[in-house]
Amino acid sequence: MIGKDAALPIAQNRGQVRISSHSVRNLAGFVIAGSGTPAFVRMWKVQCLHSPPEKIEADLRNEVSMLRRIQGGTVSLELWTYSRYGVLRFFRVEETGLVELRSDGKMIVPSPKETATAGVPAGSDVPGTAGPLAPTVTGVAE
Protein backbone atom coordinates (compact mmCIF):
# COMPACT_ATOMS: atom_id res chain seq x y z
CA MET A 1 0.00 0.00 0.00
CA ILE A 2 1.46 3.35 -1.07
CA GLY A 3 0.24 5.24 2.00
CA LYS A 4 1.52 2.72 4.53
CA ASP A 5 4.92 2.54 2.81
CA ALA A 6 5.23 6.33 3.11
CA ALA A 7 3.83 6.43 6.66
CA LEU A 8 5.89 3.77 8.42
CA PRO A 9 9.24 5.62 8.38
CA ILE A 10 7.49 8.74 9.74
CA ALA A 11 5.75 6.72 12.44
CA GLN A 12 9.01 4.98 13.39
CA ASN A 13 10.67 8.39 13.85
CA ARG A 14 8.05 9.10 16.53
CA GLY A 15 8.53 5.84 18.44
CA GLN A 16 7.82 2.12 18.40
CA VAL A 17 5.11 1.14 15.93
CA ARG A 18 2.66 -1.69 16.39
CA ILE A 19 0.72 -2.49 13.21
CA SER A 20 -2.77 -3.94 13.60
CA SER A 21 -4.04 -6.64 11.32
CA HIS A 22 -6.69 -5.44 8.90
CA SER A 23 -10.08 -6.13 10.45
CA VAL A 24 -13.38 -4.32 10.88
CA ARG A 25 -12.86 -4.73 14.63
CA ASN A 26 -9.59 -2.78 14.70
CA LEU A 27 -10.19 0.90 15.31
CA ALA A 28 -6.66 1.96 14.35
CA GLY A 29 -4.27 0.76 11.65
CA PHE A 30 -1.28 1.18 13.93
CA VAL A 31 -0.22 2.55 17.29
CA ILE A 32 2.85 4.68 17.96
CA ALA A 33 4.34 4.42 21.45
CA GLY A 34 7.31 6.59 22.26
CA SER A 35 8.50 9.08 24.81
CA GLY A 36 5.44 11.26 24.22
CA THR A 37 1.72 10.64 24.08
CA PRO A 38 0.76 7.34 22.43
CA ALA A 39 -0.97 7.79 19.07
CA PHE A 40 -3.66 5.64 17.54
CA VAL A 41 -3.47 6.18 13.78
CA ARG A 42 -5.96 5.43 11.06
CA MET A 43 -4.93 6.00 7.42
CA TRP A 44 -7.15 6.82 4.49
CA LYS A 45 -6.59 7.69 0.85
CA VAL A 46 -8.27 10.91 -0.28
CA GLN A 47 -8.99 12.33 -3.71
CA CYS A 48 -8.05 15.91 -2.81
CA LEU A 49 -5.28 16.06 -0.22
CA HIS A 50 -5.43 19.85 0.04
CA SER A 51 -9.10 20.14 1.03
CA PRO A 52 -9.85 22.11 4.22
CA PRO A 53 -9.92 19.99 7.40
CA GLU A 54 -13.70 20.45 7.68
CA LYS A 55 -14.23 18.89 4.24
CA ILE A 56 -11.86 16.02 4.99
CA GLU A 57 -13.72 15.35 8.25
CA ALA A 58 -17.07 15.40 6.44
CA ASP A 59 -15.80 13.10 3.67
CA LEU A 60 -14.23 10.67 6.16
CA ARG A 61 -16.83 10.86 8.93
CA ASN A 62 -16.86 7.05 9.35
CA GLU A 63 -13.07 6.94 9.83
CA VAL A 64 -13.19 9.86 12.28
CA SER A 65 -16.04 8.15 14.14
CA MET A 66 -14.00 4.95 14.44
CA LEU A 67 -11.12 6.86 16.03
CA ARG A 68 -13.42 8.69 18.44
CA ARG A 69 -14.53 5.31 19.82
CA ILE A 70 -11.07 4.74 21.31
CA GLN A 71 -11.03 5.60 24.98
CA GLY A 72 -8.57 5.17 27.77
CA GLY A 73 -6.55 8.05 29.10
CA THR A 74 -4.37 10.52 27.30
CA VAL A 75 -3.86 9.36 23.73
CA SER A 76 -3.63 11.12 20.41
CA LEU A 77 -6.25 9.98 17.92
CA GLU A 78 -4.82 10.66 14.48
CA LEU A 79 -6.08 10.47 10.93
CA TRP A 80 -3.32 10.34 8.34
CA THR A 81 -4.56 11.03 4.84
CA TYR A 82 -2.56 10.33 1.71
CA SER A 83 -2.77 10.90 -2.01
CA ARG A 84 -2.37 8.33 -4.76
CA TYR A 85 1.28 9.46 -4.96
CA GLY A 86 1.96 8.65 -1.29
CA VAL A 87 2.00 12.28 -0.10
CA LEU A 88 0.79 12.45 3.50
CA ARG A 89 -1.19 14.94 5.58
CA PHE A 90 -1.71 14.49 9.33
CA PHE A 91 -4.63 15.39 11.63
CA ARG A 92 -5.51 14.92 15.29
CA VAL A 93 -9.15 14.00 15.84
CA GLU A 94 -10.68 16.11 18.58
CA GLU A 95 -14.26 16.50 19.78
CA THR A 96 -14.68 19.77 17.88
CA GLY A 97 -13.03 18.68 14.64
CA LEU A 98 -9.67 17.95 13.02
CA VAL A 99 -6.48 19.77 13.98
CA GLU A 100 -3.65 19.65 11.46
CA LEU A 101 -0.33 18.22 12.63
CA ARG A 102 3.23 18.17 11.42
CA SER A 103 4.78 14.77 10.72
CA ASP A 104 6.33 14.77 14.22
CA GLY A 105 2.84 14.94 15.80
CA LYS A 106 3.07 18.57 16.90
CA MET A 107 0.20 20.90 16.04
CA ILE A 108 0.66 23.27 13.11
CA VAL A 109 0.32 26.81 14.40
CA PRO A 110 -1.23 29.17 11.83
CA SER A 111 0.78 32.23 10.88
CA PRO A 112 -0.42 35.60 12.27
CA LYS A 113 -1.63 36.62 8.78
CA GLU A 114 -3.75 33.44 8.46
CA THR A 115 -5.24 34.07 11.91
CA ALA A 116 -6.01 37.73 11.12
CA THR A 117 -7.80 36.92 7.87
CA ALA A 118 -9.53 33.67 8.91
CA GLY A 119 -13.20 33.74 8.00
CA VAL A 120 -12.96 37.03 6.10
CA PRO A 121 -14.34 36.85 2.55
CA ALA A 122 -11.93 37.60 -0.30
CA GLY A 123 -11.96 41.24 -1.33
CA SER A 124 -13.00 42.46 2.13
CA ASP A 125 -11.34 45.42 3.78
CA VAL A 126 -9.07 43.88 6.42
CA PRO A 127 -6.90 46.40 8.29
CA GLY A 128 -3.21 45.54 8.16
CA THR A 129 -3.39 43.28 5.12
CA ALA A 130 -2.40 43.94 1.56
CA GLY A 131 -4.89 43.51 -1.23
CA PRO A 132 -7.90 45.14 -2.78
CA LEU A 133 -10.12 47.06 -0.45
CA ALA A 134 -13.14 46.86 -2.73
CA PRO A 135 -14.01 44.81 -5.78
CA THR A 136 -13.05 46.37 -9.08
CA VAL A 137 -15.84 46.93 -11.58
CA THR A 138 -14.85 47.06 -15.22
CA GLY A 139 -16.82 47.85 -18.33
CA VAL A 140 -19.20 50.29 -16.65
CA ALA A 141 -19.90 53.57 -18.47
CA GLU A 142 -19.95 56.68 -16.30
C-alpha positions as CSV (number, residue, x, y, z in Angstrom):
1,M,0.0,0.0,0.0
2,I,1.5,3.4,-1.1
3,G,0.2,5.2,2.0
4,K,1.5,2.7,4.5
5,D,4.9,2.5,2.8
6,A,5.2,6.3,3.1
7,A,3.8,6.4,6.7
8,L,5.9,3.8,8.4
9,P,9.2,5.6,8.4
10,I,7.5,8.7,9.7
11,A,5.7,6.7,12.4
12,Q,9.0,5.0,13.4
13,N,10.7,8.4,13.9
14,R,8.1,9.1,16.5
15,G,8.5,5.8,18.4
16,Q,7.8,2.1,18.4
17,V,5.1,1.1,15.9
18,R,2.7,-1.7,16.4
19,I,0.7,-2.5,13.2
20,S,-2.8,-3.9,13.6
21,S,-4.0,-6.6,11.3
22,H,-6.7,-5.4,8.9
23,S,-10.1,-6.1,10.5
24,V,-13.4,-4.3,10.9
25,R,-12.9,-4.7,14.6
26,N,-9.6,-2.8,14.7
27,L,-10.2,0.9,15.3
28,A,-6.7,2.0,14.4
29,G,-4.3,0.8,11.6
30,F,-1.3,1.2,13.9
31,V,-0.2,2.5,17.3
32,I,2.8,4.7,18.0
33,A,4.3,4.4,21.5
34,G,7.3,6.6,22.3
35,S,8.5,9.1,24.8
36,G,5.4,11.3,24.2
37,T,1.7,10.6,24.1
38,P,0.8,7.3,22.4
39,A,-1.0,7.8,19.1
40,F,-3.7,5.6,17.5
41,V,-3.5,6.2,13.8
42,R,-6.0,5.4,11.1
43,M,-4.9,6.0,7.4
44,W,-7.2,6.8,4.5
45,K,-6.6,7.7,0.8
46,V,-8.3,10.9,-0.3
47,Q,-9.0,12.3,-3.7
48,C,-8.0,15.9,-2.8
49,L,-5.3,16.1,-0.2
50,H,-5.4,19.8,0.0
51,S,-9.1,20.1,1.0
52,P,-9.9,22.1,4.2
53,P,-9.9,20.0,7.4
54,E,-13.7,20.4,7.7
55,K,-14.2,18.9,4.2
56,I,-11.9,16.0,5.0
57,E,-13.7,15.4,8.2
58,A,-17.1,15.4,6.4
59,D,-15.8,13.1,3.7
60,L,-14.2,10.7,6.2
61,R,-16.8,10.9,8.9
62,N,-16.9,7.1,9.4
63,E,-13.1,6.9,9.8
64,V,-13.2,9.9,12.3
65,S,-16.0,8.2,14.1
66,M,-14.0,5.0,14.4
67,L,-11.1,6.9,16.0
68,R,-13.4,8.7,18.4
69,R,-14.5,5.3,19.8
70,I,-11.1,4.7,21.3
71,Q,-11.0,5.6,25.0
72,G,-8.6,5.2,27.8
73,G,-6.6,8.1,29.1
74,T,-4.4,10.5,27.3
75,V,-3.9,9.4,23.7
76,S,-3.6,11.1,20.4
77,L,-6.3,10.0,17.9
78,E,-4.8,10.7,14.5
79,L,-6.1,10.5,10.9
80,W,-3.3,10.3,8.3
81,T,-4.6,11.0,4.8
82,Y,-2.6,10.3,1.7
83,S,-2.8,10.9,-2.0
84,R,-2.4,8.3,-4.8
85,Y,1.3,9.5,-5.0
86,G,2.0,8.7,-1.3
87,V,2.0,12.3,-0.1
88,L,0.8,12.5,3.5
89,R,-1.2,14.9,5.6
90,F,-1.7,14.5,9.3
91,F,-4.6,15.4,11.6
92,R,-5.5,14.9,15.3
93,V,-9.2,14.0,15.8
94,E,-10.7,16.1,18.6
95,E,-14.3,16.5,19.8
96,T,-14.7,19.8,17.9
97,G,-13.0,18.7,14.6
98,L,-9.7,18.0,13.0
99,V,-6.5,19.8,14.0
100,E,-3.7,19.6,11.5
101,L,-0.3,18.2,12.6
102,R,3.2,18.2,11.4
103,S,4.8,14.8,10.7
104,D,6.3,14.8,14.2
105,G,2.8,14.9,15.8
106,K,3.1,18.6,16.9
107,M,0.2,20.9,16.0
108,I,0.7,23.3,13.1
109,V,0.3,26.8,14.4
110,P,-1.2,29.2,11.8
111,S,0.8,32.2,10.9
112,P,-0.4,35.6,12.3
113,K,-1.6,36.6,8.8
114,E,-3.8,33.4,8.5
115,T,-5.2,34.1,11.9
116,A,-6.0,37.7,11.1
117,T,-7.8,36.9,7.9
118,A,-9.5,33.7,8.9
119,G,-13.2,33.7,8.0
120,V,-13.0,37.0,6.1
121,P,-14.3,36.9,2.5
122,A,-11.9,37.6,-0.3
123,G,-12.0,41.2,-1.3
124,S,-13.0,42.5,2.1
125,D,-11.3,45.4,3.8
126,V,-9.1,43.9,6.4
127,P,-6.9,46.4,8.3
128,G,-3.2,45.5,8.2
129,T,-3.4,43.3,5.1
130,A,-2.4,43.9,1.6
131,G,-4.9,43.5,-1.2
132,P,-7.9,45.1,-2.8
133,L,-10.1,47.1,-0.4
134,A,-13.1,46.9,-2.7
135,P,-14.0,44.8,-5.8
136,T,-13.0,46.4,-9.1
137,V,-15.8,46.9,-11.6
138,T,-14.8,47.1,-15.2
139,G,-16.8,47.9,-18.3
140,V,-19.2,50.3,-16.6
141,A,-19.9,53.6,-18.5
142,E,-19.9,56.7,-16.3
